[in-house]
Amino acid sequence: MTVPASGMAVPGAAALLLLLGAAAAAGCGYQSCPPTRPDLLNVHLVPHTHDDVGWLKTVEQYFYGVRNEVQHAGVQYILDSVVAQLVANPSRRFVYAEVAFLARWWRQQDEATRRTVRQLVEQGRLEMVGGGWCMSDEAAAHYAPALEQLALGRRFLRQELGGCGTPRVAWQIDPFGHSRQLAAIFAQMGYDGLFVGRVDHQDKETRERLREMELLWRASGNLPPPAADIFTGILPNVYNPPSGFCWDQLCSDPPVVDEDSEENNVDDIVTTFLQIAASQAERYRTNHIIMTMGSDFQYENANLWFKNMDKLIAHVNARQANGSRVHVLYSTPSCYLWELHRANLSWSLKTDDFFPYADGPHQFWTGYFTSRPAFKRYERLSNNFLQICSQLEALAGPASREGPYGLGDSSVLREAVAVAQHHDAVSGTEKQHVADDYARQLAAGWESCQLLVANALASLGGHKENFIFCNALNVSVCPLTEAAGRFTVILYNPLGRPVSWPIRLPVNGGSYAVTDPQGQPVPSEVVPVSNFTRRLRGDGGATRELLFQASAPPLGFSTFTVSRLSHGDPPVSPHRTTVSPQPREIHNEHIRVLFDPVTGHLKEIQNLDKSISLPVFQSFYWYNASAGNDESAQASGAYIFRPNSSEPIPVSGSKRVSTYLVKNALVQEVHQNFSSWCSQVVRLHAGQPYVELEWTVGPIPVADGWGKEIISRFETTLQTDARFYTDSNGRQILERRRDYRPTWNLSQTEPVAGNYYPVNSRIFIKDKKFQLTVLTDRSQGGSSIFDGSLELMVHRRLLYDDNRGVGEPLLELGADKQGLVVRGRHLVLLDTVESAADRHRLLAQELFMAPYAVLAPGGGPSYRRGQPSLRQFSGLRQELPPNVHLLTLTPWEAGTLLLRLEHQFERGESANGSQPVTIDLLNLFSAFAITSLREMSLGADLPLDAVSRLVWTPATGPSQPRPVPKLDPSRVTLQPMEIRTFLATVQYKEPGAGRGGL
């Protein structure tokens, strides 16, 4: 393999000024675009590199070029080489996307190199596309962290490269399907267009025939057009160069030989190129076509590419003298987009999404919706903690960053969560050692944020404690609560409304007293640790769990005191926990759940508030994964889901599901054991209007030679007419129809995998009266394979690679090398169709932005002399309305905070929730006063009134953008599904001066 040209030097400062001053284009943006020929076919060559922020190697390994035996790739050398080659010839152009790498490289450069890069950007010759910290996944990524990683990258570009560094084009060239909600986010961030590489092979064939490879995507049915409209172009060759025209050191295509040599191949290369251009032009509508000249980690020796493209351009254009009608030029995606806009055409309108994606008749990329379920959960938890960290940093101010516990910093976790959105990270399509490294980055971010949270809680609460973060409560491990006779629980609530949250802590005592912030007793119960948890945890550890229901105010915390009672003390609660076999039902004041006494399965759910009863059978099954043991077979793998039969196999076989009942005043649970590796707790907390299913799956057995894909399936009597509904990145809801695509006539070749869709937060089925909704705690694949049913894939373990590049099977051995065990929750809601959204919208946000418990021994000293101690605090003066969600509250620059508020209902889904709502921002917060407010674009890098987008005409008729209304901070109105972003200058209040104490 060719040694990278790492020694290539950037020319000296004087030479740089001469070369850069000779650039033909003046200024950045569309005015910097090269001239084209209106009478010819213009071929826009777009030099680019696609640099995965982790995949076969870790982020660090990719950047530094380590472990090239795995994959030859060194991003630092790519950027070095490209800059030098752009400087060498002012006609050349290049585009770059991954800010995580660019920021790392930028920090290593001297000021002279930085000036050079800024000049290239200002001339439009080095164009930033996408602009996110990474190129995010679109199926498994939730809209909130996906939005934030885009904003993080764009903020860096604007700070370091100025206004010319702001991307005009979204560049999603590798994600495996494309979501409606992310397209809406791109539009609202101010992008003029979106280019994608991967669409379903049937969809692409249809679009090529109809010349609809470029379209207008209306990505919201709620926002008035064109607010969420974005022009979308499907690239001709994913993101690779035309066949035969790859001139990277990683390729073997012949270079252009134009000297007096027997190897001269100019005529052959030019003729082939003209044929490819003519063929491509037949599939697009204008006299402009785009060719992506680059691929994965290319341009490490950029001279190879540019030298050959220089020759290609010269020789193809020379043919014009002989009557050729083709003009080739260096270009960028935005310059290509500008020419399409100048064509003044109307474009076909798309309103659905690009899921699922298949690149062949038996190659549906729907397995990655579930792949690496433990990491998918860790990513979700990490974003949850990041939001809590950011909020507390905003509420406590500078005291959170420099306090008694050390220097707190949210940026480490912010960047780690941003990296985790990458389309080979949260997707689960990376090698195992890379997945481990993503988790390591998140863990380091947690540690840094914990210092900040401790500083903030001490400052706001008025006393210093030895704060303990028990991160293994899911397996009932917390040394403090297991050993201490007395401790405190501080429950922080990141939502803008009060919450009541079940606390479950490992203990070894038999009875405890719990008091709330006002010193009033709180009912509590002690229950045995489940057999499933003890098996999962291994030997040792607590044998009991303490349960109590804790409430916390909006954007604030409540402190509870827990004391172990001695053996002679009377129990706090007269009701004790009972354990009994073969339960028939559990119930609370809202819900009753019935079980089949013969089989042990859940068989019916009743909504007692609405007098609704629905037969619901739930169980676990596994699909037998297709094996790739010969060249013609397509295996299930990290990307692709391909069962070898449409009929799944019951995990329990023909055996009865063994069950037992745990019952007390606070909770009723049925523990179900389906096999030695699959169990579930069906749980009803007192006052809880939904059923909680806590499942534990693994290690999945594969000794029989079969990979297995595990599903939880619900079967009902609902007449669903082949329809079911899934969310788009946790926000909009899309209707799905079995064996159907809205924009082309589907030839269904995989009846199961071809009907799977990403479920980021919820899936539901309904008839004309009733709706069954299942909420997830992480991204999963889901479907309705037959009427009245829905299913979610919770775990998968596979023995073969699916031949899509990752090069290893999805085997996940886990910590003990026996196979990964995964635990998660499904929340099940039964309601009327009219009322369902009122429940699932709020519950989904509660699951995503869950309260967080911090523990302490109690009795710590005052934080500051004379400061009162607060056992309860709220950052809001009044709670937000139910249809408003506080999406972002985070420090920005000195004295300013970034604030995003969103309307979390769609139009028409709720009589009350779908109404517009008005908020007084000036009197909303208690910890600080807002002294000035500016409305920003969704990415927060531009004032809203500075955003100007190209206006496109759909085939259905034109629509004009609405003017930005004058901002009244005391009356901020949100329409359904609207997100509004503000930069607030704030003044913090002194501790105790009406600062949120309750």
Buried (B, 14 or more C-beta within 10 A) or exposed (E): EEEBBEEBEBBEEEEBBEBBEEBEBEEBBBEBBBEBBEEBBBBBBBBBBBBBBBBBBBBEBBBBBBBEEBBBBBBBBBBBBBBBBBBBBBBBBBBBBBBBBBBBBBEEBEEEBEBBBBBBBBBBBBBBBBBBBBBBBBBBBBBBBBBBBBBBBBBBBBEBBEBBBBBBBBBBBBBBBBBBBBBBBBBBBBBBBBBBBBBBBBBBEBBBEEBBBBBBBBBBBBBEBBBBBBBBBBBBBBBBBBEEBBBBBBBEBBEBBBEEEEEEBBEEBBEBBBEBBEEBBEBBBBBBBBBBBBBBBBBBBBBBBBBBBBBBBEBBBEBBEEEBBBBBBBBBBBBBBBBBBBEEEEBBBBBBBBBBBBBEBBBBBBBBBBBBBBBBBBBBBBBBBBBBBBBBBBBBBEBBBEBBBBEBBBEBBBBBBBBBBBBBBBBBBBBBBBBEBBBEBBBBBBEBBBBBBBBBBBBBBBBBBEBBBBEEBBBBBBBBBBEBEEBBBBBBBBBBBBBBBBBBBBBBBEBBBBBBBEEEEBBBBBBBBBEBBBBBBEEEBBEBBBBBBBBBBBBBBBBBBBBBBEEEEEBBBEEEBEEEEBBEBBEBEBBBBBBBEEBBBBBBBBBBEEEBBBEBBBBBBBBBBBBBEEEEBBBBBBBBBBBBEEEBEBBBEEEBBBBBBBBBBBBBBBBBBBBEBBBBBBBBBBEBBBBBBBBBBBBBBBEEEBBBBBBBBBBBEBEBEEBBBBBBBBBBBBEBBBEBBEBBEBEEBBEBBBBBBBBBBBBBBBBEEBBBBBBBBBBBBBBBBBBBBBBBBBBBBBBBBBBBBBEBBBBBEBEEEEBBBBBBBBBBBBBBBEBBBBBBBBBBBBBBBBBBBBBBBBEBEEBBEEBEEBBBBBBBEEBBBBBBBBBBBBBBEEBBBBBBBBBBBBBEBBEEBBBEBEBEBBBBBBBBBBEEBBBBBBBBBBEBBEBEBBBBBBEEEEBEBEEEEEBEBEEBEBBBBBBBBBBBBBEBBEBEEEBBBB
